[in-house]
Amino acid sequence: MKCRLESFGGVLGLEEPPMLVHVDRDFMRSLGHADSPLWVEPETGLLSAPLEVHFSVTNACSQKCGQCYMDSGEADAGEMSGGDFRKAVDVLAGMGVFHMALGGGEALERPDFFELAGYVRSSGMVPNLTTNGHLMTPETARKCRVFGQVNVSIDDVGAPGEALPAEGDLAKRVAAIDLLLEAGIKVGVNCVVSRQNFASLSGMFDFAARRGLTDLELLRLKPTGRARADYFQRRLTPEQNQAFYPMIRDLSLEYGIAAKIDCSFVPMFCWHRPDKALMEQFSVYGCEAGNVLLGVRSDGRFAGCSFLSGKESILELPRLWSGSEHLRELRAWPDRAPEPCRACDYLELCKGGCRAVSQFVAGDFSAPDPECPLVVLHSAAKP
């Protein structure tokens, strides 16, 4: 069991079931840990390092999807070499990072990808993969046993029980899932929720249940990369944002599938006034960019998450974790939150929604998420 000391106690990385558990100082002492210098100071919500790093190993992707938030297609001019990637892995492992989510572009288009993934695993971190599935073969699927989980990106499969196509893009993605399952790998689906597929999400739950997938990850559409071009035509309507939480709750219960959401959907949850203690217990938090999470582009530049841009090098993270102005600005947002967030009971959990959406839609990185139902209501009430 991997563990890391923190000001509140520590974080434990369990293997079965695979999960990260936050425990207090007394629990860490019961495991035999001596008092840490971190425990001299008052507890803080700032971690000593991210728990998970999303790392784009290449920007190359032959699919060039219109909604790609990474604007993938050609490899970045400064794409990290294998040697530099290993240096970055050493930095992250030395800081006690638990997971590395590897993706692209399309990670499988990088020739040395499995060598890099193996190095992540050998460093003591768990590598996971997100893929479009187009390059999956029986041999590639067996190589994917190095990952804790592989998620295949699929946004729509039609209505529940609807026949799937025998050819084309969706057929290749579904075939990849089947190959991975045959290889004994934990498989999930990443689904970007948009106005266009909202009404057919029941089909995604049905598909995940029929295939016996580990989970269904529902991702909010972000206005980054090529997705900016038609963002306003594809983002959820205010009515859909309000209906999102009860709908996926009911679908998850109906189909027996664990539905995960990315942190940018938390404002839509909070609109329904869920129990805050339960949210904390199940780690349902809003924006954790620059604390729990970190995003790294294939040229080594990091930002608080994959939907933000940064200029600093991941190789300098030990020095920059507490010194980066970009990270400090993200972490301090709740302290300077404007209305209606400042008066919201869920501020410390929600953290004001998605900064990438605020920057694009409101034109202000520091504005409350303009698509949060509470913010929409507050804006409508202004004279």
N, C-alpha and C positions, 0 to 999 in steps of 0.2 A: 504494500500500500504506500503510494507516494503521498507525502505531506509537505506543507509549507507553512512556516510560522507567519502570523500576521498580528497586528496590534490588538485585535479582539480575541486572539487565540491562534487559530490556524485553519487551513483548508486541507481536507483529506480527499485524495483521489481514489475512489473505490473501483475495483475491477468488475465485481458482480454483485449487484447490478452496477453498470457503469454510470457513475455519477460523482459530482463534486459536492462535498458536505462541509459547511462552515460550522466550526465548533468553538466553544469558549476556552479561556485559558485553563480552567480547572480540568476540562476534558483532555487538553494537550498534556497537562501534568500527569493525568492518569495513564497516558500512553508512555510515560517515562521521559518526557521532554523537560529539561531544566528551564528555569525562567529565562525568557529572552529579553535582550535589550529593548525590543519593540514593546514590551509590556510595561516598561517604566513610564512611558507617556500615556495620556488618556487615549481610549479607543477612538479610532477614526474610520471613516468609510473608505479612505484611500488605501488601495491594496499596494503591496510592495512591488508588484509586477502584474501584467495582465494574466488572466487565467487562460485565455484562448487568443490565438493570433490567426487571422485570416490572411493567407499568403498566396498571392497570385504568382505562380511560378513562370508563367509566360502570358503575354497578351495575344499570342497567336491563336486564331480560331477560324477554321475554314467555313463555319456556318454563317458568321456575320449577321446574327439575328438583329432585326430592326429595333427591338426593345432592350438591347444589351446595355446594362448600366456601366460596364467597363469600357465601352466603345472598342471592343475587341475585334481583331482582324489580323493585322500585322504585328509581329513581335516588336516590343519596345526597343528603341535604338540602344538603350543602356541596359538591356536585360542582364540580370546577374549571371555570372558564370557559375558552374558547379562549385568551384572553390569558394566563391563569395557567398553562395547560398549556404554552404556548410559552415562558414564563419557566422552567418546570421543564426543558424540553428544552434551553434555553440553559445552564442550570446543569450538566446531565449532559454535554452536549457539551463544555463548558469543562473538565470534569474528565477528559475522555478516555474516556468510556464508549463501548463498541463497538456494542452491540446493545440495542434496546428491544423487548421482547416485549409487544405490545399486545393487550389482551383486555378482559373485562368481569367480570360481566354479559355481555352480547352487544354487542361493540364496534360492530357494524354498525347497532345501533339508535340510535347517536348521530348526529344529522344532519350535523355538521361533521367526521365521523370521517376522511374521506379528505383533507380539508384538513390535519388534524393529522398524519396519517401522512406527507403530503408534506413537512410542516415538519421532521419527524424526519429524513427522508431528506436534505433540503437542509442539515441541520446537520452532516452527515458521519457520522451513525450509521445502522446498518442496522435498519429496522423489520421485525418479523415479526408475524404475526397468528394468534391462536387464535379459532375461530368454531364455532358449532353448525351453520352452513350454511343455516339456514332462510330467510335473506334473500338468498341468492345468486341472481343472475340473470346472463345473459351479459354485460350491461354492467358489473355489479358485479365480475364475475370479471376483466374487462379492467382495471378500475381497480386490482385487486389486484396488478398488475405492479409497483407501488411497493414491495412487500415482498420481502425475501430469500426467505422461505418462508411458506406458509400451512398451518397444521395444523387439521384438522377433528376435532372430538371425537366418537369412536365407541367404545363400550365392548364391543359384541358383534355379530357378524354370523352367528353360528351355526357349524356344522361346515364344514370345507373343501369348497368347491364347492357348498354349499347355495344354493338359489335365494333371491335377495334379494326383499323385499317390493316391490310396485309402488306402494304408497301408505303414508303414515304418516311418523313421525319418522325412522326409519332411511332410508327412501327419499329424503327430502329431503336428508339428510346425504350420502348416496352421490351424489345428483345434483349437489350442490355440488362434490364432488371432481371429478366428470367435467367440469363447467363450467370449473373452475380448470385442469385438465389441458389442456383444449381451448384455453385462453388462454395456454398455454406457461409456466405457473407451477410452481415446485417445491412439491410437496404432500406433507405427512406426515399421520399420524393420531395423535392423542392418545388413549390407552386407559387408563382407570383400572382397575387390576387388583383384583378382589374375589373373595371366596369363591365367588360365584355364576358368574363368567365364567372362572374359572381353568382349568377343564377344556376350555374351547372357545377358548383362546388360539391354537391352531393355525389356527383359522378366520380370525383377524385377520391372521396371517402370510400365509396363502393369499390373502386379499383384497388385502393390500398388494402382494404379488408380482404378482397378476393385473392390478392397476391400474398397476403400474410406479411406485409411490410412492417418494419419496426415503427415507423411514424410518418406523419404527413406534416411537413414544415410549410406553413403559410407565410409568405413574405409580402410585405407591402411594396407596391410599385414606388420606385424612387426616381426623381427627376435628375438623373445623372447619366453621363454617356449619351448613347443614341436615344435612350428613353425620354430625353428632354423634348424631342421633336414633336411628339404627339401626347405629351403627358396630360394635358388638360382634357383631352378626349378619352383617355384611358384610366385616369385616376377614379377611385370610387366616388359616387355621389354622396352628399351629406346623409341621405336616407340609408344608403348602403353602409356607411360608416357606423351609423347608429344601430343597424340590424346585425352587424358583423358578429359581435360576441354571442348573443343568444343563438344565432344560427349555427356557429361552429360548435358551441356547447352541445346543442341538441344533436347535431350530426355525429359528433364524437361518441355520444352515448348510444345513438342508434346503431352505428356501425362497429363500435368497439375498437376504434382506432385512436391512438394518442395523437392529438393535434397540437403542434407547437406553433407559436407565433414569434415573429421577430419583435424586438423591443419597441419598434416604431408603431406597433399596433396597440400598445398599452393605453394611450389616451382613449381609444375606442372601448376598451374594457372598463376604464374608470368612469365613463359616462353612466354605466349601469350600477355604480356604487357597490362594487364587490367588497367582501370582507378583507380589510387591510392585513389582518393577521394571517389569513390564508394566503394572500398574495405573497407576503414575506416568506411564509413556510415553503411555498412552491417556487420561490425565486422568480416571481412575475414582476419584473422591474422594467422601467422605461429605459431611456438612452443610457447605455453603459459605455459609450465610446470613450476611449482614453483612460479607462479604469479596468473593467472586466475584459473589454475587447480592444483589439488593435488591428488595423488593416494595413497591409504592406503590398505595394505594387511590385511588379516584376523587376523594376530597376532599383529596388531597395528603399524607396521613399515610403515613410509610414505616415499614417494619419489616425485619428481616433477610431475610425471605422472605414470600411471599404467604399462608403459613399461620400467620403470627404477627401479632400486633397491636402497633401502635406509636402514639405520640402526637405525634411530632416531624414537622415539615414538610419536605418534599423541597426546598423553596426554601432551606432552611438547611443543606443537606447539606455544602457545603464546610467549614463550621465544625464540624458535628457528626460528620463522618467519623471524626475522631480523638477527639471529645469526648462522643459519645453513650454513656451508661451501658448502654443496651440493646445496642448493637453490641459494646461491650467485653465484656459478659457472654457473648455468643455466641462471640466469638473466643477467649476465655480458657478455654472449657470443657475442652479437653484437659489444661490445666495443673492442674485441680482434679478430674479424672476419678476417680470412686470405682471400686471393684471391681465387676464383673470387667474393666471397661474399662482400668483402670490397668495391669494386667498383660498386656493383650492386645498381641500383636505388631503389630496393625493400627490401634492407637489413632490415630496421626498421619494415617492415611489415612481411616479410618472416622469419626473424631470423635464416636463415641458415638451415632450414629443420629439420629433425628428428634426435635427438641425439642417439636414440637407434639404428637406421640404421647406423649412422656414426660409432658407437662403434663396431658393429658386422661386417660390410662390410669393412670399412676402418681401423679398429683396433685402432681407435682414437676417443674418445668421443668428442673432440673439432674440429674435421675435418668438413668441409662443407658436407652436405648431398651428398654422392657420386652418388645418383640416380637422383638428380636435373638435368634437361636437360642442364642448363647452365654450371654446374660443369662437366658433361659428355663432353660437347663441349670444355671446357677449358682444361680438361685432355687430350683430343685427340690432341689438338694443341701444347702440350708440346713437345719439341724435344727429 
